């Protein structure tokens, strides 16, 4: 006999990409940054003494809030820090989505949204993207019991974006808040931060895992109006961010020169990679993220994933019901990308 | 108009003890360890390169599980790692307690249990301790809709414990799982780890914040039977523990010589402190934790808290409805405790 809630018993659980802890892999499966983080991050972490670690961390990560506020042009009180942006998504879902409620998300997108709805005992109410990865007004229709809408922008696995103007349109037609998940926005030409001031129902989440090369450190944040943040502070764990990550994240976001340089490199590699994969016959929607969504009109993709894996090159093979499959390949270093391209040239 | 769930709108939120980030304080209010952590911890953290931080952490913290398993004498698969034991409490509550359900806890105890129930849209169903801090069978009565029982052992704010035998009795009469919150168990003569193998409905949570002096690092864990852990792994955030804290926690739990030596010092100071406060007329139940619960038959306590605060000595003043107030004073270093005692001698 189970003591778990029925929705927990039936939960599939979010399956993250493979994270080999041993051996040498070319890892292009979970959109990590191929370059080490800003040296300022390691210096800040190294500056934390054992004595500091005996004490609880600052519950709201004031130092980070202040630094991020000055970078983003919003007040510090509009920022909620989280143990990775997954923590932010979790906190927002717990605060807004009730048992029996619904969470609106496009499809295919980040699979975690469905897991988070399931943990609440709520339903995910997905709306499919159009074949060109635009999103119709179906996203704002049939919204009964929809308590939160989430939109990854850039989206995963497609790497595509909806324009800021389109997001405003959608938000205005929704009966509930819209969380724009901008984990990849630093690689994009456009973002939605400034919409937060214009519409209290728009929230934007960010991650330091991708564009700051800090997936292992776990730090993300939400930008929303102060009254929203105040309430969410009651829902998060009291000490959800630790002293080491607060120090590292504060140094990371302070070093915008590093971020800008790093993003330029990734975007340049992304262009080259898009062209090379196009030459091999892959169909790739225009990516504004640090990965490419690759389908192929004739070649089956799962065997490609498996053969790359045998060569210790990890890409993400994804299969979406009623949509089809594809390879999501992270933009690695030039060397990693060249190794992957070389193998692919032998396969397709 | 609010978009939050009604239970979130009415949430009080857990109020943690004050964490001054600036200035010199004698901090005896949040049960931190007064001594720096094992040097092995800082060495392990220092060994993490920037390159490692670009990668996601091990989702299940295998290294820690293996090390903790060998220390505790349970299989690694019986251990769930969390971002502090608050994360563990959160995950267990989300997995077991539904909207409209009830969470059983004694009173007075850790206030977070009520907040966690509230976030679920559930009720806390408290049962008062007896005046001698024993717990009657009322704890296992009137259990309709009770989906989880939680028992801090040692309890906060009292520092007292229930015997392992009593906990077995209670667990067997409960219709739901019992989570024994052992954040302070390393300072106690007894713990419940071995009960997990005997009763699948008993879970034990632990923290590295107190007895390993790592409150700033955020690491805790749950010991439960494998089938329970498997399900909880689907509920936790995929990467809830970061690479730095996994390395630090693994080194910390491997250094049992450090822990044992540290606990001996704390326990010795606790004895001395208990005696000295007793001489000042305070009533103190026998503490098995790293803090003392101090009431006084004649002297009002809030002014004492306030005057200590003026002297930059922080203790925790707590006032429980239908129970009364008290000072919870952490066992600091001998020097910190002497400074606090000196001030108290001038006040009472």
Interface residues (C-beta under 8 A of the other chain):
Chain A: X3 X4 X5 X8 X9 X11 X12 X13 X14 X16 X17 X19 X21 X27 X30 X32 X33 X34 X35 X36 X37 X39 X41 X42 X45 X46 X48 X49 X50 X51 X52 X53 X54 X55 X56 X57 X58 X59 X62 X83 X84 X86 X87 X90 X94 X95 X96 X97 X98 X99 X100 X112 X115 X119 X121 X147 X176 X177 X201 X209 X213 X214 X215 X216 X217 X218 X231 X233 X234 X235 X237 X238 X239 X240 X241 X242 X243 X244 X245 X248
Chain B: X3 X4 X5 X8 X9 X11 X12 X13 X14 X16 X17 X19 X21 X27 X30 X32 X33 X34 X35 X36 X37 X39 X41 X42 X45 X46 X48 X49 X50 X51 X52 X53 X54 X55 X56 X57 X58 X59 X62 X83 X84 X86 X87 X90 X94 X95 X96 X97 X98 X99 X100 X112 X115 X119 X121 X147 X176 X177 X201 X209 X213 X214 X215 X216 X217 X218 X231 X233 X234 X235 X237 X238 X239 X240 X241 X242 X243 X244 X245 X248
